[in-house]
């Protein structure tokens, strides 16, 4: 969050604190109570989004790369068996579709690698 957003959140929390301290005054006003419920849900959502922004994302790329490599290795092992069957039965279409290496899959974009696997 930038400074302006942090200041706004601090103001929202201050307003919430005042409303919480004086809820006996406004609690009987249904429209105000409904507005307060909406307001607090928005404040909670802002705080949740703030946490997701400050969460350390270091290591996610390495985890993603390792998962992609594991997926490609498993797909290649399965395709090697299918490819051997296709060659034995002279099914050239299937043989061409299953003729790839692990590096072919890991070098592709993520969506293409998933589709091919």
ABEGO torsion letter per residue (X at the ends): XBAAAAAAAAAAAAAAAAAAAAAAAAAABAAAAAAAAAAAAAAAAAAAAAAAAABBABGAAAAAAAAAAAAAAAAAAAAAAAAAAAAAAGBAAAAAAABBBAAAAAABBAAAAAAAX
